[in-house]
Amino acid sequence: MGMSEFYGTPDEAEAIRTIHRALDLGVTLLDTADVYGYGANERLVGRALAGRREHAIVATKLGIVRGSEGSIAGYDGRPEYVRAACEASLERLGIDVVDLYQLHRPDPKTPIEDTVGAMAELVREGKVRYLGLSEVGPEDLRRAATVAPIASLQSEYSLFERGVEAEVLDVCEELGTGFLAYAPLGRGMLTGRFHARNDLEDSDSRLATPRFAEANLDRNVELLGRLEREARARAVTPGQLALAWLLAQRPWLVPIPGTKWVRFLEENVAAAAIDLTPESAARLAVAIPAADVAGERYPPERMPGWVSPQR
């Protein structure tokens, strides 16, 4: 996402180098969406994959409708929209089949069974291989799974955000659904790169999110300090330790850290070599209580309907 929009100034050449380096390192899953950059990110991924399609699992999403000024105008899960969105994504990506097609957000006006039913038609037609959902609660996940197998659920999960631990992860395990943890580095906060608002570009959308707000940032940086101290003791970076913590949670959980730069990609990939025992992971979770994180992860109007505010 950040390669095309939201997180400061894009650099397409560096973005393509980063994707190529990821493939060279054995990273196979590339996760995009039709709304990232109004389709620009899918086109970028398509250009990066020219001649290397067989090395990648391409995941994209549908369902969020953007307004003309960048705001979220609504959600659309109607069957006819599903088909049109998939055709458009295939064209932008320059591929014949999407490996993992995900509903970005459920449409409150359309039963999820109808949306997933239309997505399943695309599987039968050979345009999609597997189906996924994003930011749905346990009830909608169960309902969707009665229509078609759900290969994965994507939701936010990190040391700073653990709402899915209450029920969602258990339902995934019950249904045999994998889990993609997005924003596993707390939108960059868990890397230790951002200690003040002026560490971000003025155009960075994170400045408008509650956890980066002036009133909350100091408290969150204090919590980050605990992770930084533990990381120094292990001679790793805070971001690497945060990713290792996620990898220690469930064997079928896949963190999907986003980055625009080769150097940070390489740092993220190295986290897979960190051997974090269950006991160490549990101690880290206690040291950084998610309930102490200041601010919600999104402004109120963007919070998923199934999520109850922590405070």
C-alpha positions in Angstrom: 0.0 0.0 0.0 2.7 2.5 1.0 4.5 2.1 -2.3 1.6 4.0 -4.0 -0.1 6.1 -1.4 -0.7 7.1 2.2 2.8 6.8 3.7 4.7 9.7 2.3 6.2 10.2 -1.2 6.2 7.2 -3.4 9.3 6.1 -5.3 8.3 3.6 -8.0 11.8 2.6 -9.0 12.7 1.7 -5.4 9.3 0.0 -5.0 10.0 -2.3 -7.9 13.5 -3.0 -6.6 12.0 -3.9 -3.3 9.5 -6.3 -4.8 12.3 -7.9 -6.9 14.5 -8.3 -3.8 11.6 -9.8 -1.9 11.2 -12.5 -4.6 15.0 -13.1 -4.6 14.8 -13.7 -0.9 12.0 -16.2 -1.2 9.1 -14.0 -0.2 6.2 -15.2 -2.3 3.1 -13.4 -1.0 2.4 -10.0 -2.5 -0.7 -8.3 -1.0 -2.4 -5.4 -2.7 -5.9 -4.0 -3.2 -7.8 -2.2 -5.9 -8.1 1.0 -3.8 -4.4 1.5 -3.1 -3.6 4.5 -5.2 -6.9 4.1 -7.1 -5.5 1.0 -8.8 -2.0 2.4 -9.1 -0.6 -0.2 -6.7 -2.0 -3.2 -8.7 -0.4 -1.7 -11.8 2.9 -1.4 -10.0 2.7 -5.0 -8.8 1.9 -6.1 -12.4 5.0 -4.2 -13.7 7.2 -5.7 -11.0 6.0 -9.2 -11.8 6.7 -9.0 -15.6 8.6 -12.2 -16.3 8.4 -13.4 -12.7 4.7 -14.2 -12.3 5.4 -17.9 -11.4 7.4 -16.9 -8.3 4.6 -14.9 -6.6 1.3 -15.6 -4.9 -0.7 -12.5 -5.8 -3.4 -11.4 -3.4 -5.7 -8.4 -4.0 -8.9 -7.1 -2.5 -12.2 -5.6 -3.5 -15.1 -3.9 -1.7 -13.9 -0.5 -0.6 -15.2 2.4 -2.7 -13.1 5.6 -2.7 -14.3 9.1 -3.0 -12.9 11.7 -5.4 -10.8 13.3 -2.7 -9.4 10.0 -1.2 -12.0 9.4 1.4 -13.8 6.1 1.8 -17.2 6.6 0.1 -18.6 3.3 1.1 -18.5 -0.5 0.7 -19.8 -2.6 -2.2 -20.2 -6.3 -2.0 -23.0 -6.8 -4.6 -22.4 -9.8 -6.9 -22.3 -7.6 -10.0 -19.7 -5.4 -8.4 -17.6 -8.4 -7.4 -17.3 -9.6 -11.0 -16.5 -6.1 -12.4 -13.9 -5.5 -9.7 -12.2 -8.8 -10.4 -12.0 -8.1 -14.1 -10.5 -4.7 -13.5 -7.9 -6.0 -11.1 -6.8 -8.8 -13.5 -6.4 -6.2 -16.2 -4.4 -3.8 -14.0 -2.2 -6.6 -12.6 -1.7 -8.1 -16.1 -2.4 -11.6 -15.0 -4.9 -14.3 -15.8 -5.8 -15.4 -12.3 -5.7 -13.9 -8.8 -4.2 -16.4 -6.4 -6.0 -15.0 -3.3 -9.1 -12.7 -3.8 -10.2 -11.0 -0.6 -13.2 -9.0 0.5 -11.6 -5.9 1.8 -14.5 -4.9 4.1 -18.0 -6.4 4.3 -20.8 -4.4 2.7 -23.5 -3.8 5.4 -26.1 -3.6 2.6 -25.3 -7.0 1.1 -25.5 -10.3 2.9 -21.9 -11.7 3.1 -23.3 -15.0 1.7 -24.2 -13.2 -1.6 -20.8 -11.5 -1.8 -18.8 -14.7 -1.1 -21.1 -16.7 -3.5 -20.1 -14.3 -6.3 -16.5 -14.6 -5.4 -16.9 -18.4 -5.5 -18.2 -18.2 -9.0 -14.9 -16.6 -10.0 -13.1 -19.6 -8.6 -15.2 -22.0 -10.6 -14.4 -19.9 -13.7 -10.7 -20.1 -13.1 -10.2 -16.3 -12.5 -9.5 -16.8 -8.8 -7.8 -19.6 -7.0 -8.6 -19.0 -3.3 -10.9 -16.7 -1.3 -10.1 -14.5 1.7 -11.8 -12.0 3.9 -10.5 -8.9 5.6 -11.7 -7.3 8.9 -14.7 -9.4 9.4 -15.8 -10.7 12.8 -16.3 -14.3 13.9 -20.0 -14.3 12.9 -19.4 -13.2 9.4 -16.5 -15.5 9.0 -18.7 -18.5 10.0 -21.5 -17.4 7.6 -19.0 -17.0 4.7 -17.6 -20.4 5.3 -21.0 -22.0 4.8 -20.9 -20.8 1.2 -17.3 -21.5 0.2 -13.9 -22.4 1.8 -12.2 -19.3 3.2 -8.5 -19.7 2.8 -7.5 -16.7 4.9 -8.7 -13.9 7.1 -6.7 -10.6 7.1 -7.0 -8.3 10.1 -4.7 -6.0 12.1 -2.6 -7.9 14.7 0.6 -6.8 16.4 2.0 -6.2 19.9 0.0 -3.0 19.9 -3.3 -4.4 18.6 -4.6 -7.8 19.8 -8.3 -7.6 19.4 -8.4 -10.8 17.3 -7.1 -12.8 20.2 -10.5 -12.7 21.9 -12.3 -14.9 19.5 -11.3 -14.5 15.8 -8.1 -16.6 15.9 -9.9 -19.5 17.6 -12.6 -19.4 14.9 -10.0 -19.4 12.2 -8.4 -22.5 13.7 -11.7 -24.2 14.0 -12.5 -23.5 10.3 -9.0 -24.2 9.0 -8.7 -20.6 7.8 -5.2 -19.1 7.8 -4.6 -15.6 9.2 -2.8 -12.7 7.6 -1.6 -10.1 10.1 -1.6 -6.7 8.6 0.1 -3.7 10.2 2.2 -6.1 12.2 4.6 -3.3 13.0 1.9 -1.0 14.2 2.1 1.1 11.0 5.8 1.6 11.6 5.6 2.5 15.3 7.1 -0.8 16.4 10.1 -0.3 14.2 11.4 2.4 16.5 11.7 4.9 13.6 9.0 7.3 14.8 9.3 9.0 18.2 7.7 12.3 17.3 5.2 13.5 14.8 7.8 15.4 12.9 9.5 12.1 12.1 6.8 11.6 9.5 6.3 13.5 6.2 3.6 16.2 6.3 1.7 14.1 3.7 1.8 10.9 5.7 -1.8 9.7 6.5 -0.6 8.3 9.9 -0.6 11.8 11.3 -4.4 11.7 11.1 -4.7 8.4 13.1 -5.4 8.4 16.8 -2.2 6.5 17.9 0.0 9.1 16.2 -2.0 12.0 17.7 0.0 14.4 19.9 -2.0 13.4 23.0 -1.3 9.7 22.5 2.1 9.4 20.9 4.2 10.1 24.0 2.5 7.2 25.8 2.9 4.9 22.9 6.6 5.8 22.5 7.0 4.9 26.2 5.6 1.4 25.5 7.8 1.2 22.5 10.8 1.8 24.8 10.1 -1.6 26.5 10.3 -3.3 23.1 13.5 -1.4 22.2 15.2 -2.5 25.4 14.3 -6.1 24.8 15.5 -5.9 21.2 18.9 -4.5 22.3 19.3 -7.3 24.7 18.8 -9.8 21.8 20.9 -7.8 19.3 18.0 -7.4 16.9 15.8 -4.5 15.9 12.5 -3.7 17.6 10.7 -4.4 14.3 12.3 -7.8 14.0 11.4 -8.7 17.5 7.8 -7.6 16.9 7.6 -9.8 13.8 9.2 -12.8 15.7 6.5 -12.3 18.4 3.8 -12.7 15.8 5.4 -15.7 14.2 5.4 -17.4 17.6 1.7 -17.1 18.1 0.2 -19.6 15.7 1.8 -21.8 13.0 -0.8 -20.8 10.4 -0.4 -17.0 11.0 1.5 -15.0 8.4 2.6 -11.4 9.1 2.5 -9.1 6.1 4.7 -6.1 6.9 4.7 -3.4 4.3 7.7 -1.4 3.3 8.8 0.8 0.4 12.6 0.2 0.8 14.9 -2.7 0.1 16.9 -2.1 3.4 13.7 -2.5 5.5 12.5 -5.4 3.5 15.8 -7.2 4.3 15.5 -6.3 8.0 11.9 -7.7 8.1 12.8 -11.0 6.3 15.6 -11.6 8.8 13.0 -11.7 11.6 12.1 -15.2 10.5 15.4 -16.5 11.8 14.8 -15.3 15.4 14.0 -18.2 17.7 11.4 -16.8 20.1 10.2 -19.4 22.6 6.5 -19.5 23.7 7.7 -18.4 27.1 9.6 -15.4 25.8 6.7 -14.4 23.6 4.4 -14.5 26.6 6.7 -12.4 28.7 6.9 -9.8 25.9 3.1 -9.7 25.7 2.9 -9.0 29.4 5.6 -6.3 29.2 3.7 -4.5 26.5 0.0 -4.7 27.4 -2.2 -3.8 24.3 -4.8 -2.3 26.7 -2.2 0.3 27.6 -1.8 1.5 24.0 -3.2 5.1 23.7 -5.8 5.7 21.0 -7.7 3.4 18.7 -6.1 2.1 15.5 -8.5 4.1 13.2 -10.7 7.1 13.6 -14.2 6.1 14.9 -15.8 6.3 11.5 -13.4 3.8 10.1 -13.4 1.2 12.9 -14.8 -2.2 11.7 -18.3 -2.8 13.1 -17.3 -6.0 14.9 -14.6 -4.3 16.9 -15.4 -2.9 20.3 -13.3 0.1 21.4 -10.7 -0.8 24.0 -11.6 2.2 26.1 
